[in-house]
Amino acid sequence: MPAMPLFRVAVTGDSMAPALRPGEWWIAARTRRARVGDIVVVDHPEEDLLAVKRLVRRAGRDCWVEGDNPVRSRDSRHFGPVDSSRIMGRLLVRYAPLPPRRPARWLTTRS
């Protein structure tokens, strides 16, 4: 049975702040064909986890990924380029938490 083309991603750290915040949930599409500038899900080369990083550069099979918050990110600046086979997908849309609801604006008529 093939893997589902979409999967959920929970943001747990602040390495991608301000673009992504801890506690956000995103839908990602499985692909190894991400473009420079995409936010991708990477099989971390040093730890047993998936990481969310920005794809900064591609050179053949080598991909350079970085967090938007360099002070809080362990990324290619620390472990070097990752093989493109480690890219699990790219983020598509945030689905939680939902944006705060605004109070309804009631239309009034003046007499």
Backbone bond lengths (Angstrom), bond angles and torsions (degrees), N, CA, C in turn:
res aa  C-N    CA-C-N  psi(-1)  N-CA   C-N-CA  omega(-1)  CA-C   N-CA-C  phi
1 M - - - 1.455 - - 1.532 107.89 -
2 P 1.345 118.13 127.31 1.467 120.27 -178.45 1.525 111.56 -70.92
3 A 1.322 114.94 153.32 1.469 120.19 178.25 1.524 109.71 -66.36
4 M 1.320 115.47 147.53 1.465 119.91 178.12 1.524 109.11 -62.64
5 P 1.326 118.66 140.23 1.463 120.76 -177.73 1.534 113.24 -71.32
6 L 1.335 116.97 -20.07 1.465 120.73 179.35 1.519 109.20 -118.87
7 F 1.326 116.03 147.66 1.453 120.20 176.08 1.522 109.66 -148.50
8 R 1.348 115.87 160.80 1.463 122.18 -177.90 1.520 109.87 -90.67
9 V 1.335 114.63 146.52 1.459 121.22 178.13 1.520 107.83 -132.70
10 A 1.334 116.06 128.79 1.465 121.44 174.94 1.523 108.43 -101.61
11 V 1.318 116.30 131.45 1.463 121.22 175.82 1.522 106.97 -88.32
12 T 1.347 116.48 121.59 1.459 119.61 -175.90 1.519 113.80 -114.51
13 G 1.302 118.94 -19.58 1.465 121.10 -179.01 1.511 110.82 -120.10
14 D 1.320 115.73 179.84 1.471 119.15 -179.06 1.524 112.40 -109.60
15 S 1.327 117.63 25.64 1.464 120.32 179.60 1.529 112.75 -68.97
16 M 1.319 117.80 -19.24 1.465 121.17 -179.73 1.526 113.22 -107.47
17 A 1.333 117.39 10.02 1.464 120.49 177.93 1.527 108.71 -66.30
18 P 1.294 118.77 142.26 1.454 128.81 8.70 1.533 114.47 -91.93
19 A 1.327 118.80 -2.02 1.471 120.35 -177.21 1.527 112.04 -65.31
20 L 1.331 116.71 -41.08 1.459 122.10 179.35 1.518 108.84 -126.74
21 R 1.317 115.76 145.74 1.468 121.82 -178.09 1.517 110.75 -120.74
22 P 1.339 117.41 146.97 1.462 119.32 174.88 1.530 110.54 -56.05
23 G 1.320 116.12 140.68 1.464 121.47 -179.46 1.516 113.46 95.05
24 E 1.328 118.17 -9.71 1.461 120.29 177.68 1.530 109.64 -79.63
25 W 1.323 114.83 148.94 1.462 122.40 174.81 1.519 107.63 -119.51
26 W 1.323 115.88 134.91 1.457 122.62 -177.33 1.525 109.83 -127.36
27 I 1.328 114.69 156.30 1.458 122.24 169.52 1.529 106.25 -100.28
28 A 1.322 115.86 132.39 1.468 121.59 178.36 1.526 108.89 -120.58
29 A 1.317 115.62 151.38 1.463 121.89 176.58 1.522 108.44 -104.80
30 R 1.328 116.45 131.79 1.465 119.88 177.56 1.523 109.12 -67.89
31 T 1.318 115.64 122.94 1.459 121.55 176.27 1.513 108.48 -165.95
32 R 1.280 116.02 151.60 1.462 121.15 171.77 1.521 108.86 -109.71
33 R 1.317 116.65 3.06 1.459 121.83 -178.09 1.519 111.36 -105.12
34 A 1.281 116.19 59.59 1.464 120.19 177.71 1.525 108.69 -83.51
35 R 1.323 115.01 155.84 1.463 121.26 178.84 1.515 110.02 -105.27
36 V 1.316 115.62 156.32 1.458 120.93 175.74 1.530 107.99 -56.34
37 G 1.325 116.16 132.57 1.458 122.16 -177.66 1.521 112.87 101.56
38 D 1.338 117.57 -21.74 1.467 121.04 178.63 1.524 110.32 -69.09
39 I 1.326 116.24 149.41 1.460 121.55 170.34 1.518 106.05 -92.66
40 V 1.335 115.25 120.95 1.455 121.14 -171.42 1.528 111.61 -118.19
41 V 1.326 114.37 159.23 1.456 122.24 173.07 1.524 105.69 -101.04
42 V 1.332 115.62 124.07 1.459 122.01 -173.93 1.520 110.15 -120.24
43 D 1.302 116.37 136.16 1.460 121.73 169.84 1.529 105.50 -72.42
44 H 1.330 116.25 106.86 1.462 121.99 -173.03 1.527 110.53 -58.34
45 P 1.341 118.52 130.10 1.466 120.41 -176.24 1.530 114.38 -73.83
46 E 1.335 118.64 -18.10 1.468 120.87 -176.05 1.528 113.95 -110.49
47 E 1.315 117.24 -19.43 1.462 120.99 -176.64 1.522 109.58 -129.09
48 D 1.310 116.16 160.65 1.460 121.49 179.71 1.525 109.22 -88.62
49 L 1.343 115.31 71.63 1.462 120.58 179.70 1.518 109.55 -159.78
50 L 1.318 114.19 165.63 1.452 120.78 172.44 1.521 107.67 -97.67
51 A 1.313 116.58 139.43 1.458 121.77 -179.43 1.525 109.21 -120.69
52 V 1.314 115.81 151.21 1.458 122.12 177.24 1.522 107.14 -108.58
53 K 1.326 115.97 119.59 1.467 122.31 -177.22 1.516 109.72 -142.13
54 R 1.331 115.40 166.93 1.460 120.80 176.25 1.532 108.62 -94.17
55 L 1.328 116.32 133.59 1.457 120.95 175.85 1.525 107.66 -78.06
56 V 1.324 116.74 114.73 1.457 122.12 -173.70 1.521 112.04 -98.71
57 R 1.347 115.98 -36.47 1.456 119.36 -175.38 1.524 109.35 -152.27
58 R 1.347 115.17 147.20 1.470 121.49 174.29 1.511 108.36 -128.91
59 A 1.314 116.44 136.95 1.467 121.91 174.27 1.525 106.40 -142.52
60 G 1.309 116.27 97.29 1.457 120.29 -174.98 1.515 110.04 65.10
61 R 1.330 116.85 -122.50 1.475 120.82 179.18 1.519 112.09 -89.69
62 D 1.326 116.89 -7.40 1.466 120.11 -179.26 1.521 111.27 -86.00
63 C 1.322 115.39 130.12 1.464 122.00 179.41 1.527 108.67 -120.95
64 W 1.318 115.80 133.54 1.463 122.09 177.21 1.523 106.62 -102.81
65 V 1.337 116.52 119.18 1.460 121.35 -178.23 1.524 109.21 -119.88
66 E 1.326 115.44 140.56 1.458 120.92 179.96 1.522 109.89 -139.42
67 G 1.328 115.29 149.79 1.450 121.05 170.16 1.517 109.05 -81.76
68 D 1.320 117.38 152.69 1.468 121.13 179.28 1.527 111.81 -71.95
69 N 1.325 117.55 -20.56 1.460 123.06 -179.02 1.536 107.46 -109.19
70 P 1.347 118.66 89.17 1.464 120.71 -171.17 1.529 114.59 -61.68
71 V 1.312 118.10 -27.31 1.462 120.82 -179.79 1.528 111.38 -68.98
72 R 1.328 117.36 -30.30 1.472 122.04 -174.64 1.535 113.52 -109.47
73 S 1.335 117.95 12.32 1.457 119.81 -173.13 1.526 112.24 -117.99
74 R 1.339 115.57 133.70 1.466 121.71 167.95 1.523 105.12 -102.48
75 D 1.310 115.94 113.19 1.454 120.59 -171.82 1.524 109.91 -146.97
76 S 1.316 117.77 -158.43 1.465 121.40 -177.50 1.519 112.83 -60.28
77 R 1.321 117.89 -21.31 1.467 119.36 175.17 1.521 110.69 -65.49
78 H 1.342 117.45 -20.66 1.464 122.60 179.58 1.525 112.40 -103.70
79 F 1.342 117.19 -44.08 1.462 119.90 -173.72 1.517 113.94 -110.59
80 G 1.329 118.37 3.33 1.461 121.14 177.71 1.517 112.61 82.06
81 P 1.327 116.31 -171.84 1.463 119.82 -178.30 1.520 111.26 -68.32
82 V 1.327 115.29 154.21 1.464 121.29 175.72 1.524 108.73 -111.38
83 D 1.296 116.20 149.47 1.457 121.04 177.28 1.525 109.12 -68.73
84 S 1.309 117.16 144.01 1.475 120.61 -178.47 1.518 112.00 -60.36
85 S 1.323 118.41 -21.54 1.469 120.60 177.82 1.531 111.47 -67.49
86 R 1.331 118.34 -16.15 1.469 122.32 178.33 1.528 112.48 -83.99
87 I 1.326 117.95 -9.86 1.468 119.92 176.86 1.521 107.71 -80.81
88 M 1.332 114.92 117.67 1.460 121.77 -175.33 1.525 112.12 -92.09
89 G 1.334 117.35 -24.29 1.451 120.06 -178.58 1.511 110.88 172.25
90 R 1.333 115.19 -177.49 1.465 120.61 177.39 1.513 109.25 -130.30
91 L 1.337 114.93 146.38 1.460 119.70 -178.65 1.518 110.54 -70.73
92 L 1.330 115.34 141.02 1.459 121.36 179.93 1.522 112.46 -111.73
93 V 1.340 116.15 -55.82 1.462 119.49 -172.11 1.522 110.52 -150.60
94 R 1.324 114.95 141.82 1.463 120.44 174.30 1.522 108.20 -84.83
95 Y 1.335 116.13 135.38 1.462 118.19 178.30 1.521 113.11 -121.02
96 A 1.303 118.83 -8.24 1.465 120.74 175.99 1.525 108.69 -157.20
97 P 1.286 119.92 149.50 1.456 124.56 -7.24 1.529 110.41 -70.64
98 L 1.302 114.20 153.13 1.455 119.63 177.90 1.529 109.23 -68.94
99 P 1.321 117.24 149.55 1.465 118.51 176.97 1.527 110.24 -62.66
100 P 1.324 117.08 151.31 1.465 118.48 -179.87 1.517 110.78 -60.14
101 R 1.315 115.08 142.33 1.470 119.48 178.73 1.514 109.37 -81.58
102 R 1.272 114.70 138.30 1.467 119.95 175.84 1.520 108.97 -86.83
103 P 1.324 116.55 146.29 1.469 117.74 176.02 1.526 109.96 -62.78
104 A 1.298 115.13 146.62 1.462 119.82 179.84 1.523 109.89 -64.07
105 R 1.297 114.77 140.50 1.465 119.64 174.94 1.520 107.55 -100.58
106 W 1.307 114.19 118.02 1.447 118.60 -177.95 1.508 109.36 -88.18
107 L 1.294 114.65 135.45 1.467 119.42 176.95 1.515 108.63 -77.50
108 T 1.279 115.70 132.78 1.457 119.81 176.55 1.502 109.35 -121.45
109 T 1.301 115.94 149.77 1.462 120.51 176.51 1.505 107.85 -114.98
110 R 1.288 114.70 142.38 1.465 119.28 176.66 1.517 109.02 -97.54
111 S 1.324 115.77 137.38 1.465 118.83 178.59 1.495 110.49 -105.29
